[in-house]
């Protein structure tokens, strides 16, 4: 059962890393081009500051990995509690 704990911790860590990296990437790019608002055409500004498909996918997959990791940790906890009560 120890492998399940390690796997869930790795999933949660990887999910948090992926989500935070994508979010920080978006915020960094947005803050770099924020000063251009009103200086360039609004459609170009919106296209530059929009979230890329990679960032969207990384955030969604990261959140999914965190949720799966938490579910595995809860399953292991319930399994451990049942085995000690039996």
C-alpha positions as a Markdown table, in Angstrom:
| # | Residue | x | y | z |
|---|---|---|---|---|
| 1 | Unk | 0.0 | 0.0 | 0.0 |
| 2 | Unk | 3.0 | 2.3 | 0.4 |
| 3 | Unk | 3.3 | 2.6 | -3.4 |
| 4 | Unk | -0.2 | 4.1 | -3.5 |
| 5 | Unk | 0.8 | 6.8 | -1.1 |
| 6 | Unk | 3.9 | 7.6 | -3.1 |
| 7 | Unk | 2.0 | 7.6 | -6.3 |
| 8 | Unk | -0.7 | 9.9 | -5.0 |
| 9 | Unk | 1.9 | 12.4 | -3.6 |
| 10 | Unk | 3.7 | 12.4 | -7.0 |
| 11 | Unk | 0.4 | 13.0 | -8.8 |
| 12 | Unk | -0.5 | 15.9 | -6.5 |
| 13 | Unk | 3.0 | 17.4 | -6.8 |
| 14 | Unk | 3.1 | 17.1 | -10.6 |
| 15 | Unk | -0.4 | 18.5 | -10.9 |
| 16 | Unk | 0.4 | 21.5 | -8.8 |
| 17 | Unk | 3.6 | 22.1 | -10.7 |
| 18 | Unk | 1.9 | 21.9 | -14.1 |
| 19 | Unk | -1.0 | 24.2 | -13.0 |
| 20 | Unk | 1.2 | 26.8 | -11.4 |
| 21 | Unk | 3.7 | 26.8 | -14.2 |
| 22 | Unk | 1.0 | 27.4 | -16.8 |
| 23 | Unk | -0.7 | 30.1 | -14.6 |
| 24 | Unk | 2.6 | 31.9 | -14.0 |
| 25 | Unk | 3.4 | 31.7 | -17.7 |
| 26 | Unk | 0.1 | 33.3 | -18.6 |
| 27 | Unk | 0.4 | 36.0 | -15.9 |
| 28 | Unk | 4.0 | 36.8 | -17.0 |
| 29 | Unk | 3.0 | 37.2 | -20.6 |
| 30 | Unk | -0.1 | 39.2 | -19.7 |
| 31 | Unk | 1.9 | 41.6 | -17.5 |
| 32 | Unk | 4.5 | 42.1 | -20.2 |
| 33 | Unk | 1.9 | 43.3 | -22.8 |
| 34 | Unk | -0.5 | 45.0 | -20.4 |
| 35 | Unk | 1.2 | 48.4 | -21.1 |
| 36 | Unk | 0.3 | 48.0 | -24.8 |
| 37 | Unk | -3.4 | 48.3 | -24.1 |
| 38 | Unk | -4.6 | 51.3 | -26.1 |
| 39 | Unk | -1.4 | 51.6 | -28.0 |
| 40 | Unk | -2.0 | 48.8 | -30.5 |
| 41 | Unk | -5.1 | 47.4 | -32.2 |
| 42 | Unk | -7.5 | 45.8 | -29.6 |
| 43 | Unk | -7.9 | 42.6 | -31.6 |
| 44 | Unk | -4.1 | 42.1 | -31.7 |
| 45 | Unk | -3.8 | 42.9 | -28.0 |
| 46 | Unk | -6.5 | 40.3 | -27.2 |
| 47 | Unk | -4.7 | 37.7 | -29.4 |
| 48 | Unk | -1.4 | 38.4 | -27.7 |
| 49 | Unk | -2.7 | 38.3 | -24.2 |
| 50 | Unk | -5.0 | 35.3 | -24.7 |
| 51 | Unk | -4.3 | 32.0 | -22.9 |
| 52 | Unk | -2.6 | 29.5 | -25.3 |
| 53 | Unk | -3.9 | 26.0 | -25.8 |
| 54 | Unk | -0.9 | 24.6 | -24.0 |
| 55 | Unk | -1.5 | 26.7 | -20.9 |
| 56 | Unk | -5.2 | 25.7 | -20.9 |
| 57 | Unk | -4.3 | 22.0 | -21.3 |
| 58 | Unk | -1.6 | 22.2 | -18.6 |
| 59 | Unk | -4.0 | 23.8 | -16.1 |
| 60 | Unk | -6.8 | 21.3 | -16.8 |
| 61 | Unk | -4.5 | 18.3 | -16.7 |
| 62 | Unk | -2.8 | 19.6 | -13.6 |
| 63 | Unk | -6.1 | 20.0 | -11.8 |
| 64 | Unk | -7.1 | 16.5 | -12.9 |
| 65 | Unk | -3.9 | 15.0 | -11.6 |
| 66 | Unk | -4.4 | 16.8 | -8.2 |
| 67 | Unk | -7.9 | 15.5 | -7.9 |
| 68 | Unk | -6.9 | 11.9 | -8.8 |
| 69 | Unk | -4.0 | 12.1 | -6.4 |
| 70 | Unk | -6.3 | 13.2 | -3.6 |
| 71 | Unk | -8.8 | 10.5 | -4.5 |
| 72 | Unk | -6.1 | 7.8 | -4.3 |
| 73 | Unk | -4.9 | 9.2 | -1.0 |
| 74 | Unk | -8.4 | 9.1 | 0.4 |
| 75 | Unk | -8.8 | 5.5 | -0.9 |
| 76 | Unk | -5.6 | 4.5 | 0.8 |
| 77 | Unk | -6.7 | 6.1 | 4.1 |
| 78 | Unk | -10.1 | 4.4 | 4.0 |
| 79 | Unk | -8.4 | 1.1 | 3.2 |
| 80 | Unk | -6.0 | 1.6 | 6.1 |
| 81 | Unk | -8.8 | 2.5 | 8.5 |
| 82 | Unk | -10.8 | -0.6 | 7.5 |
| 83 | Unk | -7.8 | -2.9 | 8.0 |
| 84 | Unk | -7.1 | -1.7 | 11.5 |
| 85 | Unk | -10.8 | -1.9 | 12.5 |
| 86 | Unk | -11.2 | -5.5 | 11.3 |
